[in-house]
């Protein structure tokens, strides 16, 4: 409560709400990154720019998604934040949440119609990122939403290849059970021993 009162006082005294620090963070970005939804609401009510970007091109919504602050994300979207905005790596809020393992945040973004096939500069889509880091719940969620199971990145790698390479057995099983062609794995040559062993175990069952 004291923080909210302080923010209100500073804004009432004429503080520049769009001022950026040395990392190009605005007050809204800091509040969003930490999940301070009450502060976010006050700043948005006073007209804070939800599309301002830091030195890496991240918006307040991306920062909230990166840290899994779903309630903060909801507030930002209600105040007009662009869910499809991209940073300098072409990552969106959905890509950040998928890679970091924040299932609730991913679910919210999919619910409001975010593009489940969006890709970053490496050609990674949300399913690939979730598979790469072994985020089983997010893989399952994206598959239920109809994500393309055999999409490839700029190096020709699929979500299955990424999961198998790093030994994420549960994700490999999910993808195979969802109908991913086992033959699609043949193009992968640089998988770990653990990933290969786990993959072979599922493939021969």
C-alpha positions in Angstrom: 0.0 0.0 0.0 2.9 2.3 0.9 4.4 1.7 -2.6 1.1 2.5 -4.3 0.7 5.7 -2.3 4.3 6.7 -3.2 3.7 6.1 -6.9 0.5 8.2 -6.8 2.3 11.0 -4.9 5.2 11.1 -7.4 2.9 11.1 -10.4 0.8 13.8 -8.8 3.9 15.9 -8.2 4.7 15.7 -11.9 7.2 12.8 -12.1 8.0 11.8 -15.7 6.4 8.4 -16.1 8.3 7.7 -19.4 11.7 8.5 -18.0 14.2 5.6 -18.7 17.1 4.4 -16.6 20.5 3.3 -17.9 19.0 0.0 -19.2 16.2 1.9 -21.0 13.6 0.6 -18.5 10.6 2.8 -17.7 8.7 2.7 -14.5 6.0 0.5 -16.2 8.7 -2.0 -17.3 10.1 -2.3 -13.8 6.7 -2.8 -12.3 5.7 -5.3 -14.9 8.9 -7.3 -14.6 8.3 -7.6 -10.8 4.6 -8.4 -11.1 3.5 -5.2 -9.3 0.0 -5.2 -10.8 -1.3 -2.4 -8.7 1.5 -0.1 -9.8 1.0 -1.2 -13.4 -2.7 -0.2 -13.1 -1.9 3.2 -11.8 0.7 3.9 -14.4 -1.6 2.8 -17.2 -4.4 4.9 -15.8 -2.1 7.9 -16.1 -1.3 7.1 -19.7 2.0 5.2 -19.5 3.2 4.0 -22.8 2.7 0.2 -22.9 4.6 -0.1 -26.1 7.8 1.6 -24.9 10.9 -0.7 -25.4 14.1 -1.2 -23.6 17.6 -1.4 -25.1 16.8 -5.0 -26.3 13.4 -4.2 -27.6 11.4 -5.7 -24.8 8.1 -4.2 -23.8 6.4 -4.2 -20.4 4.2 -7.2 -21.5 7.3 -9.2 -22.6 8.9 -8.5 -19.2 5.8 -9.7 -17.4 5.6 -12.8 -19.5 9.3 -13.6 -19.1 8.8 -13.7 -15.4 5.4 -15.4 -15.4 3.3 -12.6 -14.0 0.0 -13.5 -15.6 -2.2 -11.1 -13.6 0.1 -8.2 -14.7 -0.1 -9.4 -18.3 -3.9 -9.4 -18.1 -3.8 -5.8 -16.9 -1.4 -4.7 -19.6 -3.5 -6.3 -22.4 -6.7 -4.7 -21.0 -4.8 -1.4 -21.3 -4.0 -2.0 -24.9 -0.6 -3.7 -24.8 0.3 -5.3 -28.2 0.5 -9.1 -27.6 2.2 -9.6 -31.0 5.0 -7.0 -30.4 8.5 -8.3 -31.0 11.9 -7.5 -29.5 15.2 -7.3 -31.4 15.4 -11.1 -31.6 11.8 -11.2 -33.0 10.6 -12.8 -29.8 7.0 -12.1 -28.6 5.5 -12.4 -25.1 4.3 -15.9 -26.0 7.8 -17.0 -27.0 9.3 -15.6 -23.8 6.7 -17.4 -21.6 7.1 -20.7 -23.5 10.8 -20.7 -23.2 10.7 -19.8 -19.5 8.2 -22.5 -18.6 5.3 -20.2 -17.5 2.3 -22.4 -18.4 -0.4 -20.0 -16.9 1.0 -17.1 -18.9 1.1 -19.2 -22.1 -2.5 -20.3 -21.5 -3.6 -16.7 -21.1 -1.9 -15.6 -24.3 -3.4 -18.5 -26.3 -6.8 -17.7 -24.8 -6.7 -14.2 -26.1 -5.7 -15.4 -29.6 -1.9 -15.0 -29.7 -0.2 -16.5 -32.7 1.0 -20.0 -31.6 3.2 -20.3 -34.7 5.1 -17.0 -34.3 8.9 -17.5 -34.7 12.0 -15.6 -33.5 15.1 -14.8 -35.5 16.3 -18.4 -35.2 13.0 -19.8 -36.5 12.0 -21.2 -33.1 8.2 -21.3 -32.4 6.7 -21.7 -28.9 6.5 -25.5 -29.2 10.2 -25.7 -30.1 11.2 -23.5 -27.2 9.0 -25.5 -24.7 10.4 -28.7 -26.1 14.0 -27.5 -26.0 13.8 -26.7 -22.3 11.5 -29.7 -21.3 8.5 -27.7 -20.3 6.0 -30.6 -20.6 2.9 -28.8 -19.5 3.4 -26.1 -22.1 4.1 -28.6 -24.8 0.9 -30.4 -23.9 -1.0 -27.1 -23.9 0.3 -26.0 -27.3 -0.4 -29.4 -28.8 -4.0 -29.2 -27.6 -4.3 -25.8 -29.3 -3.2 -27.3 -32.6 0.4 -26.1 -32.8 2.3 -27.4 -35.9 4.1 -30.5 -34.5 6.7 -30.8 -37.3 7.5 -27.2 -38.0 11.3 -26.6 -38.5 13.7 -23.9 -37.4 16.2 -22.2 -39.7 18.5 -25.2 -39.3 15.8 -27.8 -40.1 15.3 -28.9 -36.5 11.9 -29.8 -35.1 10.5 -29.8 -31.6 11.0 -33.6 -31.4 14.7 -33.2 -32.3 15.2 -30.5 -29.7 13.5 -32.5 -26.9 15.4 -35.7 -27.8 18.8 -34.0 -28.0 18.5 -32.8 -24.4 16.9 -36.0 -23.0 13.5 -34.6 -22.3 11.8 -38.0 -22.4 8.3 -36.9 -21.3 8.2 -34.3 -24.1 9.4 -36.8 -26.7 6.6 -39.2 -25.6 4.0 -36.4 -25.8 5.1 -35.5 -29.3 5.2 -39.1 -30.6 1.8 -39.7 -29.0 0.5 -36.6 -30.8 1.5 -38.1 -34.1 4.9 -36.7 -34.9 6.5 -38.9 -37.5 9.4 -40.8 -36.1 11.1 -40.5 -39.4 11.4 -36.8 -38.9 14.0 -37.5 -36.3 16.4 -39.1 -38.9 17.8 -35.7 -40.0 19.2 -35.0 -36.5 22.9 -36.0 -36.0 24.0 -34.0 -33.0 21.9 -35.4 -30.2 23.3 -36.4 -26.8 23.7 -40.0 -25.8 20.9 -39.6 -23.3 18.6 -38.1 -25.9 19.3 -40.8 -28.4 18.8 -43.6 -25.9 15.5 -42.1 -24.6 14.3 -41.5 -28.2 15.1 -45.0 -29.3 13.2 -46.4 -26.2 10.0 -44.7 -27.2 10.4 -45.3 -30.9 10.6 -49.1 -30.6 7.7 -49.5 -28.2 
